[in-house]
Structures are given as structure tokens and as C-alpha cells.
Amino acid sequence: MTRVSTELVITYPMMSEDTVKLIETENKIVFIVHGNASKRDIWKAVEELYEVKVDQVHTLVTPEGKKKAYVRLGPESKASELAVKLGIL
């Protein structure tokens, strides 16, 4: 499996009513990521790019063929603060 460079892993953050609920209730933020990115790649990229602590990463491929990553941040990091920093809240 080919490794994806840290800068190319995250394509963009998702913004919808459902993702706002996840930010507020579960301390999760959702990203569209590179199709070849592994969970480990996503974990590392989020921690390095946004200087937060990641607790868990789940991925899925949408019907449109895009890879979506649900990233739960550790208790010391707030998804709402990251969302404001990214300009999605």
C-alpha cells in the first residue's frame, strides 16, 4: 500500500447539519480525505496539521466514491474549536 503525504491526506472538512451535531455531541469532526489514505495516515495528518489529539478514526466510502473520515478528538482537544479554526462553524 502506498503512503499518502501528510499534506495531501485531508481534502476538505465536511459541513452539514449532521456534522455540526457530531461536533457538539461527540467531539467528532468529519473530513473528505484522499482515497488511498489509511486510518493511520488520517490520524497522523489531523494531529500534525491541526495540532490536536486524535482519539479514534472511522472511514467510509460514499456512494459518490469519496472517502469520508470521522475523527473523534481526545478529551483535551475540542472539535468545536477546530471547526471555528477551519471556518466551518
C-alpha positions, 0 to 999 in steps of 0.5 A: 500500500502506498503512503499518502503525504501528510499534506495531501491526506485531508481534502476538505472538512465536511459541513452539514447539519449532521456534522455540526451535531457530531461536533457538539455531541461527540467531539467528532469532526468529519473530513473528505480525505484522499482515497488511498489514505489509511486510518493511520495516515488520517490520524497522523495528518489531523494531529500534525496539521491541526495540532490536536489529539486524535482519539479514534478514526472511522472511514467510509466510502460514499456512494459518490466514491469519496472517502469520508473520515470521522475523527473523534478528538481526545478529551483535551482537544475540542472539535468545536474549536477546530471547526471555528479554526477551519471556518466551518462553524 
